[in-house]
Amino acid sequence: MVDPFDGEALPATGTAHGHVKLRDGRLARIAYAYEGDPTVAARLHQQAEAFRWLEPAGCTPRLHEIVEPRPGLPGGALIVDFIEGHAPRLPDELDTMAESLAAIHALPLPLVSSPIPRQQNPFLETLAAIELNADRFLDKAVPDCEARAEIAEELRLMRGLALPEHQPLTVALADTHPGNFIVDDRGTAWFVDLEKVHVGSPAIDLAHATLPTSTLWHPDVGTLLTRAEVQGFYDDYLALLTRETATALAPWLMPMRRLTWLRTTLFMARWRVETRSARDPANAGQWSDAGLEPRMKQHIDARIDQCFRADTIHAIRAEFL
C-alpha cells in the first residue's frame, strides 16, 4: 500500500485536504479529520466515487488508490494523478474552463443508489442551506449593519422569486472557483477538487467560476472580471450545449447566480466564525484554518473583509438588478 506521507508536502491552501506529491509522481490527497469522526470513511468513498464517475470527461485526475482511515491518518487519503500546470489566467483562460464544465455536465447522471449526493430541487435546497448559515453566522461574522442589511435583503428577494417549474440537473461540482482548476500546457483546464460533487444545478458551477467572491478567493488568480468577460464565459459555455439544453437552462442562470453569491458569502461567514472559535468537540465538522500556509491565511482574511464591505456587496447586487 502507498504511504501517503512519502513525498513532498505541498503548501496547504484549504481546510479539507492536504497534498503530498509522491516519489512516483502521483498525488496523495490527505483528508483532514478529527480522530473518531464516524462520518469520515463514507466521505472518503463518496469522493472516490466522484473521481471515478467524472474520469470519462477527460478533465479530472484519475483515481489510483484509496488509503483507508487509520491511526495517524484519521481522514484517509486518495491517490490520484498529479496535474502539472498553473491556475487559470483570467480572463484569457475562461474559455477552457467553460469547455471542462460543459464536458463534466454532459456526463450521465449516477444511479440513485450511488454515494454521490443528489438534489431534487437545487434552488430550494441551496436556499435552505443558506438560511441555516445566515441564522448561525451572519450577525457574528459581518459587523457592518449596512452590509448585513444588503445580504438580508437579497435573501428575502430569493425567497419570493418566481421561478420556472423544472431546473435541468447534471453532475455538478459546487466548488468551481478558478483556484480549483489547473490549466496544463495543452490548454486543458483540469478540475481537481471533487469533494462536493453531486447531482444538482450546472448554473451554480457557472456562477461560482465567475463571481467576485470566487475569482478573488485564491491568490494565484486574484482577478475581478468585467461584466462583458462574464457574459463571454456564459456564451462560450452555452454554445457547447444543444439548443434544447441551453434553452432549458437559460431562465435559471441569473437566479442561481444570485443564490450562489449568497451561498459563497455565507460560506465566508461560517469560515470567519468557526476558524476564529475554540475547538468544539461536539461539532465534528467545525472548520479550522490552523494548517493553512500564512500567505493563504492572510489572503483569505483580506478577501473576506473585502467581501463583507457594504460597497462591495452593493456593486455585486447592481449586476443582478
ABEGO torsion letter per residue (X at the ends): XBBAABEBBBBBABAABBBBBBAAGBBBBBBBBBBGBAAAAAAAAAAAAAAAAAAAAGABBBBABBBBBBBGBAAEBBBBBBBBEBBBBOAAAAAAAAAAAAAAAABBBBBAABABBBBABAAAAAAAAAAAAAAAAAAAABABAAAAAAAAAAAAAAAABBBBABBBBBBBAGBABAAABBBBAAGBBBBABAAABBBBBAAAAAAAAABAAAAAABAAAGBBBBAAAAAAAAAAAAAABBAAAAAAAAAAAAAAAAAAAAAAAAAAAAAAAAAABBBBAABAABBBAAABBAAAAAAAAAAAAAAABAAAAAAAAAAAX
